[in-house]
Amino acid sequence: MNLMDIEQECIRRERFHNLVSSGLLNPRDYYDDIGRVAHVYEVDANRRAKDHLRMLKKAVRQVAETTTVPIKRQEMGGVVRYALSREARRLWHAMRGIGLAPKAWGREREMHPHLALGMRMARKWEPKLRYFKNTSDELLVNEEYPRRILTHVVKVIRRVGCSPKVISRIQRLTRQRSDNLEECCKYVLAILRVHARPLVLRVDLYVEAEAKEAAKEGKIKRALRKLARNLGEDRIVPDVLGYIIKLENGYDRGIHLHVMVILDGDKHFQSYKLAEQLRMYWIHECVGSPQFASGFNCYLRKDEYPFNCIGHVHYLDGNALRGVLEALKYVTKTDMEFLLPKSLGKSLRKGQVPPVPLDGKRRGAPRKNGDDVALAEGILLGWKAEQRSARKGSRRTPQRV
């Protein structure tokens, strides 16, 4: 085994260790058929809970946006039967899994509007509907009671989900995501105009144990200010060109941070080591103890991204630039299941735009392919043109025949 194979094996083992330590995989021992002790890793309950919440939010949104009858009446051979529509069936299967996410109960004020509505409906009506299902967990709508209850649930979802208050809040979240994404893309473009090959680091930073509740009360602000200030002053990692910090709320993680740091790629290349410095600074300096803080170095997953932006990003490397765009889309998303408390203020923070030299000349040799960043601009801001064309298409009304 050569040195490269050993390095890849170390990265694979550390990635697996992070999955186990973060709770995504749980070790379990069992006895096989001949009585030997065997070891297996199961998907954690938190992962199943998040998948269920995502499914419930999507089901509520689809019901709110459609007008189809939830229960269809069919008569064949003089026998009347009832069947659920596709949206109603998806809603029922999302409601019946409400027990998978106990940590979400009572947190409706933190949730996305569609998820909060679905959670209230599921907690109220699922206990009454669970007695009207078959062995395949399908709802027995031939009975009058479940038909009446599910029809009521659909009516409430459509009335509340289409109310001006909910619609305006969802539009505000969508607009915020678009504005934040545009600002971050222009921010990265400003760096690429001055620096042809910056080095990109990505880390996820968490708080643990009792610090989770303290973070929701706003006590994380001090640690966040210290992180942003010292990043801007090169006290954590050297030669910082810019940074983007996004504050988010999660099902099990609670308040956590997604951080992207951009360094001078002409001076540095060890992205894993530098990201580790950033992660350890958060744990030991910003929060103060590994008991109350943790982090994840996204370098360990760089081979899993379809377009990787961790490491050097050249202004003419289309795949790396697409990776930057995907990372910025992930960082600026606003359709999460749990939203950030208003007491924490702005969710997105970024550094200052680097100054352009007055004489127009940059440090180092001239760029071989010219100063044009049209490729980077087309990739990082191309989504705006697609968004405008989609908006124009949605405004068109069909002509009457």
Disulfide bonds with the S-S distance in Angstrom:
none
